């Protein structure tokens, strides 16, 4: 059966490869290959798997596709529900689509927000900008210099 699953992981139809990525019995080497699949939906499916190798998860958190990064960064066992909701709010949306930030960051962890503000991922810096009222002034200032225009827009 493992040979069949491995063969299906190279199927030309991305929907088939997505299903392989969802299988509980898929070999870790097959998952590694699927994490590098040309189709972002396949990689996103891999990023959402429980028990994923931390190195592979870190690679997916730096994926060029924002949805894949968001999925890898918002895994239920990795962060709290409130943090995941903040990532979902910012993923794949412009500053105009996100709208005015709320004044209260709610039950978000201050250290996590600070890490978002200095993250190499624009999505995470957008999350920090959305919750800038909970950040210290030096991090807010840093975000005003951000290369991502959506981060600066969210601060305005």
N, C-alpha and C positions, 0 to 999 in steps of 0.2 A: 504493500500500500504506500509506503514512503516513496517509492520510485514514481508512482502515479502522481502523488501530490507534488513531488519535485518537478515532474514534467508539466503539470498544470500551472505551476508557478511561472512558467515561461510561455504560457498560452498567449496568442496575439490579442485576445479579448481582455481588456482591463477588468471587466466585471468578474471574469473567472479568477484572475489574480487577486482581486479583492476578497473573494470568497476563500481562497487559499489562505490569505493573511488572517482571516477570521477563524480558521480551524484551530481547535485546541491542541491537536496532535502534530502540528507542523514542526518540522525539524528546525533548530536554531539557525543552521546555515541557510536554509531556504528563506527564513525571516530576514536574515542579513541581506540576501539578494533582493527581496521585496522592498526592503527599506531604501534601496537605491533604484527602485523601479522608475521608469520615465513618467508614469502617470501619478500625479499628486494624490489622487483619491486612494490609490493602493498604499502609498506611503502614509497617508493619514490613517488608514485602517490599521497599519502596523503600529503607528504611534499610540493608538488607543488600546493596544493589547495589554492585559494584566501580566505582570511578571516579566516584563521586557528587560533585557540586559541593559544595565545602566549606561554603558558606553554607547550602545545603539540608540537609546533614548536621548542621550546628549547630542548625538549626531542629528537626530530628527528635530531636536529643539533648535538647530541651526539650519534647517532645511530652507531652500530658497522660496518655497511656497508658504505663504502666511497661514493658511489653514492647517498645514502639517505642523508648523511651529506651534500654533495655538493648541492643537490637540496634544502635542508632546508636553507643552508647558502647563497644561490644565488637567493633567491626569488626577483622578479622584484621590489616589493614595499619596500623591505628591504634595498637594496643596489643599487648603480649606475651601469649602463651598463658596464663601464670599469672594475669595481670590479668583476662583474659576469663573464666577459670574462677571467679575471685572474684565477678565481676559475675553470672555465671550462678547461683552459689550463693545470692545474695541476691535476685535478681529475682523478684518476685511471691510472696515468702514472708514470713511474719511472723517475728518474733524467735524465737517458740516452735518454728516449723518449721525454722528455721536451726540452732537448738541452741547449745550452748556453743562459743564461739570457740576455735580452735586457739591454742596459745601461740606458735607460730612462724609468722611471715609468709612463710617460705620465701624464694623468689627474687623477691619483689615489690620494685619500685623504691621507695625511701623517699620520693623527691620525688613520685611518683605517689600514694602513700598519703596524703601530706600534702595534695595537691590534692584527693583524695577527701574528706578531713576538712572542708575548707572549701567544698566544692561546693554549689551551690544545689540540686542533685538529692538528694533523700532516699536514693535507691538507692545513690549513691556514698558518702554518709555512713555508710550501713549497712555497706558494704564496709570503710570505715575502722574502724568499730566492731568488726567481726569480727577485724580485724588490729590492734587497739589496742595490743598488746604491742610493736609496731614503731614506734609513734608517740611523739613527744616529749610530756612531761607537759602542756604548754600546749594542745596539740591534743586530748589526751584530755579535759582539763578542758572545753574548748569543746564537745566531743561530749556531755558530761554535761548541758549546758544546751540540747541540741538540741530543737527543737519536735516532732520525730518520736519518738513513744514507743518505736518499735522500735529506734531507735539507742540510746536510754538503756537499754533492756532488754538489748541485746547487750553493753553495758558492765558490767552488774550481775553 
